[in-house]
């Protein structure tokens, strides 16, 4: 299953989040962008440059093999330490590859159907269903809806890295897009989504959402 070059979708970096309704807001993570391809029980992992990393992250491959449909997922691979902190240096060193996990935030293809023209909200709902059996190796990235500024302030207080805001009604297009806005917290502590339970609750309360149980 070959890497699909037309599915590289990059956000536009901004100094402040979008205001108003019609946006979904996700936590921003510091890792590697990854395409996860699944078909007939086989799994392929590709970087943004199309390099095949299927042998590099066994935990992700094991989780993806549980997906019972043909699919292409858009995700970020991260490494989480015992303290619940996402450590990019540890991920970059390659010494912790066997424990790296994927944070999936988009579904591009499903059983041969190209979903990229569908609204983001619809693709995200379909992604949740696809990941219902994957376990800890692939985590569903939660989001909340509403005004971006209201969401960003408490996120900064928690010391989180930043936020990615996506238009709920937008299709998936390759290249930079104003329907996908990235805002970084200048005082970020580089905390990851997969933290100790008490910190998960704090983040969920901040975003008015509940982490998906695995």
C-alpha positions in Angstrom: 0.0 0.0 0.0 1.8 3.1 -1.2 2.1 6.5 0.5 -0.4 9.0 -0.9 1.4 12.3 -1.6 -1.9 14.2 -2.0 -2.8 13.7 1.6 -0.1 16.0 3.1 -2.2 18.8 4.8 -0.4 21.4 6.8 -1.8 24.0 9.1 -1.2 27.7 9.0 0.8 29.0 12.0 -0.8 32.0 13.8 -0.2 34.0 16.9 -3.7 33.6 18.2 -6.5 31.1 17.8 -9.6 31.8 15.6 -12.6 33.3 17.3 -16.3 32.5 16.8 -18.1 29.3 16.3 -17.6 26.5 13.7 -14.2 25.4 14.9 -12.9 22.2 16.5 -9.9 22.6 18.9 -7.3 19.9 19.6 -4.2 19.8 21.7 -1.0 20.3 19.7 1.6 17.6 20.1 5.4 17.6 19.4 6.2 14.5 17.4 6.4 13.1 13.9 3.6 13.3 11.4 2.6 9.8 10.3 0.2 8.2 7.8 -1.2 4.8 9.0 -2.4 2.6 6.2 -4.4 -0.6 7.0 -5.7 -3.2 4.5 -6.5 -6.9 4.9 -4.8 -7.0 8.3 -1.6 -5.5 7.0 -0.2 -2.2 8.2 2.2 0.4 6.7 3.5 3.5 8.4 4.7 6.5 6.3 6.4 9.8 7.2 5.5 13.0 5.5 8.3 12.4 3.0 7.0 9.0 2.2 9.6 7.0 4.1 8.4 3.6 5.2 8.6 3.4 9.0 6.5 0.2 9.4 9.3 -1.6 11.2 10.1 1.3 13.5 7.0 1.5 15.8 5.8 -2.0 16.7 3.2 -0.9 19.2 1.5 1.3 16.6 1.6 -1.5 14.0 0.1 -4.0 16.5 -2.8 -1.6 17.3 -3.5 -0.8 13.7 -3.7 -4.5 12.8 -6.8 -4.6 15.0 -8.6 -2.2 12.7 -11.1 -4.4 10.8 -11.5 -2.1 7.7 -9.3 -0.7 5.0 -8.3 2.8 6.1 -5.7 5.6 5.9 -5.3 7.6 9.1 -3.5 10.9 9.7 -1.7 10.9 13.0 1.2 12.1 15.1 3.7 9.7 16.7 4.9 10.6 20.2 6.8 9.1 23.1 5.5 9.5 26.6 7.8 9.1 29.6 6.8 7.6 33.0 6.1 11.1 34.2 3.4 11.6 31.6 5.4 14.1 29.6 5.8 13.9 25.8 9.6 13.9 25.1 10.5 14.7 21.6 14.3 14.2 22.2 13.6 10.7 23.4 11.5 10.0 20.3 14.2 11.5 18.0 16.9 9.3 19.6 15.2 6.1 18.3 15.9 4.4 21.6 12.2 4.3 22.6 10.7 3.4 19.3 9.1 0.2 20.7 7.0 2.3 23.2 6.0 5.1 20.9 2.2 5.6 20.3 0.2 7.4 17.6 -2.3 10.1 18.3 -4.8 9.9 15.4 -6.8 13.0 14.4 -8.1 12.4 10.9 -9.5 9.7 8.6 -8.6 10.1 4.9 -9.8 6.8 3.3 -12.2 4.1 4.4 -12.8 0.9 2.5 -11.7 2.5 -0.7 -13.8 5.6 -0.3 -11.9 8.9 -0.4 -13.2 10.9 2.5 -11.1 14.1 2.0 -14.1 16.0 0.5 -16.2 15.3 3.5 -16.4 17.9 6.3 -13.9 17.5 9.1 -16.6 16.9 11.7 -17.9 13.9 9.7 -14.4 12.4 9.2 -13.6 12.8 12.9 -16.8 11.0 13.9 -15.9 8.1 11.6 -12.4 8.0 12.9 -13.7 7.4 16.5 -15.6 4.3 15.3 -12.6 3.0 13.4 -10.4 3.2 16.5 -12.7 1.5 18.9 -10.6 -1.7 19.1 -7.1 -0.4 18.7 -6.0 -0.2 22.3 -3.3 2.1 23.7 -1.0 2.0 20.6 -3.3 4.4 18.7 -5.1 7.1 20.6 -8.1 9.1 19.4 -7.4 12.9 19.7 -10.3 14.5 21.4 -11.5 18.0 20.5 -13.8 20.6 21.8 -15.9 23.2 19.9 -16.4 26.9 20.5 -14.4 30.1 20.6 -10.7 29.5 20.3 -9.6 32.2 22.7 -11.7 30.8 25.5 -10.1 27.4 25.0 -6.5 28.7 24.6 -6.3 30.6 27.9 -6.8 27.6 30.3 -4.6 25.5 28.0 -1.7 27.9 28.6 -2.3 27.9 32.3 -1.8 24.1 32.3 1.5 24.6 30.5 0.5 22.7 27.4 2.3 23.1 24.1 -0.4 24.7 22.0 -3.6 24.1 20.1 -4.7 23.2 16.6 -8.0 24.6 15.4 -9.9 23.1 12.4 -13.0 24.3 10.6 -15.7 21.8 11.3 -17.2 22.1 7.8 -13.9 22.1 5.9 -12.7 19.4 3.5 -9.2 18.0 3.6 -6.9 19.7 1.1 -3.1 19.3 0.7 -0.8 22.1 1.5 -1.2 25.1 3.9 -4.8 26.0 4.7 -6.6 28.7 6.7 -9.1 26.1 7.8 -6.4 24.5 10.0 -4.7 27.0 12.4 -1.8 26.1 14.7 -1.1 28.3 17.8 1.8 27.6 20.1 1.9 28.5 23.8 5.1 30.5 24.3 5.4 29.2 27.8 4.7 25.6 27.0 6.1 22.9 29.3 5.9 20.3 26.5 3.3 18.2 28.2 1.6 15.4 26.2 -2.0 14.2 26.0 -1.2 10.8 27.6 -0.6 11.9 31.2 -1.3 10.5 34.7 -5.1 10.2 35.3 -5.3 13.3 37.4 -3.8 15.4 34.7 -6.1 13.8 32.0 -9.1 14.9 34.1 -7.7 18.4 34.3 -7.3 18.6 30.5 -10.7 17.0 29.9 -12.3 19.5 32.2 -10.5 22.4 30.5 -11.7 21.2 27.1 -15.2 20.0 28.2 -14.6 16.6 26.8 -13.9 13.0 28.0 -10.8 11.1 26.9 -11.7 8.0 24.9 -11.3 4.9 27.1 -9.0 2.1 25.7 
